[in-house]
Amino acid sequence: MRAVRVGSLIGPSGLSVDEVPEPEAGAGEVLVEVKAAGVNFPDVLLSYGKYQFKPSVPFSPGGEVAGVVRAVGAGVTSLAAGDRVAATMLHGAFAERVVVPELAAVKLPDAVSFEVGAATLLTYQTTLHALVDRAALRAGETLLVLGAAGGVGVAAIQLGKLLGARVIAAASTDEKVAFCRAQGADEGICYSREDLKERAKALTDGRGVDVVYDAVGGAHSEAALRAIAWAGRHLVVGFAAGEIPKIPLNLALLKGCQIVGVFWGQFAMREPAKNHAHGEQVFAWVAEGRLAPHVDAVLPFARAAEALTRMEQRAVKGKVVLVP
């Protein structure tokens, strides 16, 4: 079978499409024929060897797939050959067939396409865990989303609105801010030309925002924290800007706020049943039309390097999907 692999840790240009052995489902696992695979920012980091875990070269990146179950291993009871599923994995999704644990695979409703299915779980499961489990976001609160035009950003906008929050989307260009408004954001901040802290304060009549969804890091993190309300929650989701910020901890004291880590990968491994339930809920909302994951482009495996380059250059709104 064919798989996209990282041959050297030099970034997207180190990717190639190779012939590799087909995997087999072991006990508690399912073999999935991949119809589509989602591309996420961690895939870019993996291609440079800069992610939290570092697979041995050569390896296939990719953290989410959608496809059809072709075989199940011993002990699997919730899935059968022929089922449409979506699944998440640490890496390896950019291949024609993958093996995943039973609880990592969620049945895909008939109303949801494979392309949308592959663009959903990782970002929306991460965000549902962040907003509900970690921030306890309540209806009527104000949510500030940094990097709001990206995959997790769009998920945060849509889930924030579904949960009853007022959503302020912050992005790097006016075009991206307009896109965020189209995704449901109530207000927008273009932080390349506006002062993030002052504008967020102004949009909340000086009170500040209740929850910050921060998948960006860099210089914007401190500005967002300075715009937080009393007893607010600053969610640390990721560092797409490339820089891990050093936050003055006196800000947490002065605002009585919480700086809350969101490590979805560890949560998924430690609490797989709860994470699986999150996935089922997300797809139910997608099937009902209450969530609408945005697919920016669908590209073949042969253009995987282009897909990762677009992610690296912040040229993607929502998600890019690869297909075999």
NORWO-V712270 format. One line per field, one symbol per residue. phi: phi as a letter, one per 40 degrees, with the letter a starting at -180 (. if undefined). A space follows every 10 residues. Layout:
BEGIN
phi=???
END
This chain:
BEGIN
phi=.cacbccacb gdcccabbcb cccbccdgbb cbccbabcbb ddcccdcbgb cdbbccccac chbabbabcb abcdgcbcba dhccababac ahccacabbb cdccbbccdd cbccccdcbb dccccdcccc cccccfdbdg cbbbbcfccc dcccccdccd cccgccbbcb acbcccccdc ccchccbbbc ccbbcdcccc cccbfgcgcc bbbbbbggcc cccccccccd gcbbccbabc cgbccbcccc cccccfbbbb cbbcdcdccc bccccccccc cdccccccgc bbdcccabbc dcbccccccc cccfbbbgbb bbbc
END
